[in-house]
Amino acid sequence: MKAWAAAIAGEMATRPQVRSRPFFGYSAVYRRDAIFALLPRTRVLDPPNSIAFKLKSPSPRIRGLARQDRRLGFTQMQKARWFTFALGSNADLRDALARLQRAYEAAARRPPAAL
């Protein structure tokens, strides 16, 4: 899982405005100041071979896909929905990156912070 997380982190770092910071045993991935993903570093998510990404308002299509894809799990925290994506093989990396790309794009659409 460490190798997969490192590969994913390296790929996401090529996106504009992306930075990563340590976060309680994980790497939190941000677009500007909006967190959109968690990658395991010294701790694991549940399930242990997974990454997490955030979508504030997932579309009905995305929610339907989450119910159909057994690699996806989700939870509601505040108004955002966090999804987990379990990796079982190198072939799952492409799908993980596609989901992180959606989360990255959604992070750009967040409203400006209140002053």
VENZITA-V905612 format. One record per pair of residues at least 24 apart in sequence whose ideal C-beta (glycine too) atoms are under 10 Angstrom apart, sorted by the first residue. I is the first residue (numbers start at 1). J is the second residue. D is the distance in whole Angstrom. If there is no record, write none. Layout:
i:I j:J d:D
i:I j:J d:D
This chain:
i:1 j:39 d:9
i:1 j:40 d:6
i:1 j:44 d:7
i:1 j:45 d:9
i:1 j:48 d:7
i:1 j:49 d:5
i:1 j:50 d:8
i:1 j:51 d:9
i:1 j:87 d:7
i:2 j:39 d:10
i:2 j:40 d:7
i:2 j:41 d:8
i:2 j:42 d:9
i:3 j:90 d:9
i:4 j:39 d:9
i:4 j:40 d:9
i:4 j:49 d:8
i:4 j:50 d:10
i:4 j:51 d:8
i:4 j:87 d:5
i:4 j:89 d:10
i:4 j:90 d:8
i:4 j:92 d:8
i:4 j:93 d:6
i:4 j:96 d:8
i:5 j:38 d:10
i:5 j:39 d:4
i:5 j:40 d:5
i:5 j:41 d:7
i:5 j:44 d:10
i:5 j:49 d:10
i:5 j:50 d:10
i:5 j:51 d:7
i:5 j:87 d:9
i:5 j:96 d:10
i:6 j:39 d:8
i:6 j:41 d:9
i:7 j:39 d:10
i:7 j:90 d:9
i:7 j:93 d:7
i:7 j:96 d:9
i:7 j:97 d:9
i:8 j:37 d:8
i:8 j:39 d:6
i:8 j:51 d:6
i:8 j:85 d:10
i:8 j:87 d:9
i:8 j:93 d:7
i:8 j:96 d:6
i:8 j:97 d:7
i:8 j:100 d:7
i:9 j:37 d:9
i:9 j:39 d:5
i:9 j:41 d:9
i:9 j:51 d:10
i:9 j:100 d:10
i:11 j:93 d:9
i:11 j:96 d:10
i:11 j:97 d:6
i:11 j:100 d:8
i:11 j:101 d:10
i:12 j:36 d:9
i:12 j:37 d:7
i:12 j:39 d:8
i:12 j:97 d:8
i:12 j:100 d:6
i:12 j:101 d:9
i:12 j:103 d:10
i:12 j:104 d:7
i:15 j:100 d:9
i:15 j:101 d:8
i:15 j:104 d:6
i:15 j:105 d:10
i:16 j:104 d:9
i:16 j:108 d:10
i:17 j:104 d:9
i:17 j:107 d:9
i:17 j:108 d:8
i:18 j:104 d:7
i:18 j:107 d:9
i:26 j:51 d:9
i:26 j:52 d:8
i:27 j:51 d:10
i:28 j:52 d:10
i:29 j:53 d:9
i:29 j:54 d:10
i:29 j:100 d:8
i:29 j:103 d:9
i:29 j:104 d:8
i:29 j:107 d:9
i:30 j:104 d:10
i:30 j:107 d:8
i:31 j:103 d:9
i:31 j:104 d:6
i:31 j:105 d:9
i:31 j:106 d:9
i:31 j:107 d:4
i:31 j:108 d:6
i:31 j:110 d:9
i:32 j:107 d:8
i:32 j:108 d:8
i:32 j:110 d:9
i:33 j:107 d:9
i:33 j:110 d:9
i:33 j:113 d:7
i:34 j:103 d:10
i:34 j:104 d:9
i:34 j:106 d:9
i:34 j:107 d:4
i:34 j:108 d:8
i:34 j:109 d:9
i:34 j:110 d:5
i:34 j:113 d:10
i:35 j:80 d:9
i:35 j:82 d:10
i:35 j:103 d:10
i:35 j:107 d:8
i:36 j:80 d:10
i:36 j:100 d:8
i:36 j:102 d:9
i:36 j:103 d:4
i:36 j:104 d:6
i:36 j:105 d:9
i:36 j:106 d:7
i:36 j:107 d:4
i:36 j:108 d:9
i:36 j:110 d:9
i:37 j:82 d:10
i:37 j:83 d:10
i:37 j:85 d:10
i:37 j:96 d:10
i:37 j:99 d:9
i:37 j:100 d:6
i:37 j:103 d:6
i:37 j:104 d:8
i:37 j:107 d:9
i:38 j:82 d:8
i:38 j:84 d:9
i:39 j:96 d:10
i:39 j:100 d:9
i:45 j:73 d:9
i:45 j:82 d:10
i:45 j:84 d:6
i:45 j:85 d:10
i:45 j:86 d:9
i:46 j:73 d:8
i:46 j:75 d:10
i:46 j:84 d:7
i:46 j:86 d:10
i:47 j:71 d:9
i:47 j:73 d:8
i:47 j:84 d:7
i:47 j:85 d:10
i:47 j:86 d:5
i:47 j:87 d:9
i:47 j:88 d:10
i:48 j:86 d:9
i:49 j:84 d:10
i:49 j:85 d:10
i:49 j:86 d:6
i:49 j:87 d:5
i:49 j:88 d:7
i:49 j:89 d:10
i:49 j:92 d:9
i:50 j:83 d:9
i:50 j:84 d:4
i:50 j:85 d:6
i:50 j:86 d:4
i:50 j:87 d:7
i:50 j:88 d:10
i:50 j:92 d:10
i:50 j:96 d:9
i:51 j:83 d:9
i:51 j:84 d:7
i:51 j:85 d:5
i:51 j:86 d:9
i:51 j:87 d:7
i:51 j:92 d:10
i:51 j:96 d:6
i:51 j:97 d:10
i:51 j:99 d:8
i:51 j:100 d:7
i:52 j:82 d:6
i:52 j:83 d:7
i:52 j:84 d:5
i:52 j:85 d:8
i:52 j:100 d:10
i:52 j:103 d:9
i:53 j:81 d:10
i:53 j:82 d:7
i:53 j:83 d:6
i:53 j:84 d:8
i:53 j:85 d:7
i:53 j:96 d:9
i:53 j:99 d:6
i:53 j:100 d:5
i:53 j:101 d:10
i:53 j:102 d:8
i:53 j:103 d:4
i:53 j:104 d:9
i:53 j:106 d:9
i:53 j:107 d:10
i:54 j:80 d:5
i:54 j:81 d:7
i:54 j:82 d:5
i:54 j:83 d:8
i:54 j:103 d:6
i:54 j:106 d:8
i:54 j:107 d:8
i:55 j:80 d:7
i:55 j:81 d:6
i:55 j:82 d:8
i:55 j:83 d:7
i:55 j:99 d:9
i:55 j:102 d:7
i:55 j:103 d:6
i:55 j:105 d:10
i:55 j:106 d:5
i:55 j:107 d:9
i:56 j:80 d:5
i:56 j:81 d:7
i:56 j:103 d:10
i:56 j:106 d:6
i:56 j:107 d:9
i:56 j:109 d:8
i:56 j:110 d:7
i:56 j:111 d:10
i:57 j:81 d:8
i:57 j:106 d:8
i:57 j:109 d:9
i:58 j:83 d:8
i:58 j:102 d:9
i:58 j:103 d:10
i:58 j:106 d:9
i:59 j:102 d:10
i:59 j:106 d:10
i:62 j:99 d:9
i:62 j:102 d:7
i:62 j:106 d:10
i:65 j:99 d:9
i:66 j:99 d:10
i:69 j:95 d:8
i:69 j:99 d:9
i:71 j:95 d:7
i:71 j:96 d:9
i:71 j:99 d:9
i:72 j:99 d:8
i:80 j:106 d:10
i:80 j:110 d:10
